[in-house]
Amino acid sequence: MNFKILDRYLIKNFLITYVFVAFVIVLIICMIDYTEKVDDFLDKKAPLKEIIIDYYLNLIPYWINYISPLMVFIATVFFTSRIAARTEIIAMLSSGISFTRMLMPYMAGAVVLGILTFIQVGWILPKANKIRNGFEKTYVKNEFYFSGHNVHITIAPDVYAYLESYNTTTQTGNKFTMETIKGTNLLQKFYAEKIVWQPKKRKWTLQNYQVRTLDSLGERLSRGTAIDTTINLSPKDFESDYNLFETFTLPELNAYIDLLKSRGADGLEVYLIEKYTRFTQPFAILILTAIGVIVSARKSRRGVGWQIALGFMLAFIYILFFLLSKGVAEAGTINTLFAVWLPNIVFSGIGVLLYKTLPR
C-alpha cells in the first residue's frame, strides 16, 4: 500500500472534519450568545459594525480555542467511525498496516492543530480578547468606574498600601498610607494627603507627606510638602480587571505573574491557571485525538451514532474533569500546576488502558 496516499487521505479528511465540526458548534454558540445579548445591544445602541467586527469576529476564535479539545475529539470520532463503518479500517489493517502506523497521520494532524493552538493562545488570541472585552465593557457589562473606598493593596512582601479613595480620571488618590510590617512589628509608616501619578516620569508625587520610622534607635518622624517616588503600584491596578488574564500575551502574562509574586498579592492562582492551561491545551488535543481513534476504529453493531454518542460523553467528561480541577486550583487547596495537568495525566492513562484492552 502507498503510505503517502493513505497519510494524505487520513490527514486531509481529519482536518476537514475538524473545520466542519468547529464551524457548526461555533455557529450554534454565536446564535445562542446573540439571543442572550440582543437586548443589551439594543438598549445601549451598539453599532452593527462593532457588533460584527469587534465582538463576533473576535468571539469566534475565542470559542474555537476554548473548546478545541472537544471539537478535535468529536471530529476524530465522527470521521473514524464513518470509515470504520465502511470497513476501510479493516482493509487497511488487512493489508499489513499496524494500528499504530494508522494512528500516525491522526497524530500528525493533531500536532499541527496543537502548534496552531499554542501560537494562538500565546500571542494572537489575547489581542482579540482585548477588543472583545472592551466591547463587552461598553455595551454588555456596566461601564467600569473605580468607585472603591478604603482600598487595601499588598505591593510587596510585608509592605501594605491603603487608599481612602482613587479617581481614575485624574489618576489621584487621597489619604495614602504605606506600611512595612514584619510579623507583628510596624517598621515604617508612610502617609500622604494625596498621591498623584506623573505619566512622563512614571512616578508618583506624594503631597503633604510624613514618614514614621521605628527601629532599635527609637521612633523618628519626618515631613515634607512633595516628593516623587517609585512605588510598586500603577494606575493599571485601579482599572477594570474584567477577564484581565485573557488579554495578556504569554510574555505579558509571565511579567504580570512576577509582579503579583513580588507583591505577595492574592489572586495569583487565576493567572497561573491561565498560564498552565495554555501549555496543557495542545497536549490535550494529542491525547483526545488518540483516544478518539481508539474508541471509534472498531466497526460497531450499534452503528456510527453510538460511537459518536460515546465520543461526546467522553469529551464532556474531560471538560467536566478539567473544570473541577480548575475550581480546586483556584481555591488553592492543591498545587496549581498539578491541578491543571491532572486531566491530561488521567486521560493519558485512560488512553493507554483503552489501547491495550479494546479490540480493533
Secondary structure, 3 states (H helix, E strand, C coil): CCHHHHHHHHHHHHHHHHHHHHHHHHHHHHHHHHHHHHHHHHHCCCCHHHHHHHHHHHHHHHHHHHCHHHHHHHHHHHHHHHHHHCCHHHHHHHCCCCHHHHHHHHHHHHHHHHHHHHHHHHHHHHHHHHHHHHHHHHHCCCCCCCCCEEEEEEEECCEEEEEEEEECCCCEEEEEEEEEEECCEEEEEEEEEEEEEECCCCEEEEEEEEEEEEECCEEEEEEEEEEEECCCCCHHHHCCCCCHHHHCCHHHHHHHHHHHHHHCCCCHHHHHHHHHHHHHHHHHHHHHHHHHHHHHCCCCCCCHHHHHHHHHHHHHHHHHHHHHHHHHHHHCCCCHHHHHHHHHHHHHHHHHHHHHHCCC
